[in-house]
């Protein structure tokens, strides 16, 4: 290379590097940004499934969230006591009317 083309080659290579540089981090950043979002989505889905399973178990043991709420806390506590008794392997306590 002669003295005149060497600076042109350096400028051309620098320009090409600058054009390619911002693209790579942006793509890497998009990939990294979606991973925490996917993790949070999976955690929310897992938590929702757990709560739905708990509600289903309460409903199977006599609790009706859409029913008469005049005895609300006692209805829920009775269903929870039945679940706890089942987990412990003991007979369920008699529920109050």
Secondary structure as GFF3:
##gff-version 3
##sequence-region A 1 97
A	DSSP	alpha_helix	3	60	.	.	.	ID=ss1
A	DSSP	alpha_helix	72	88	.	.	.	ID=ss2
###
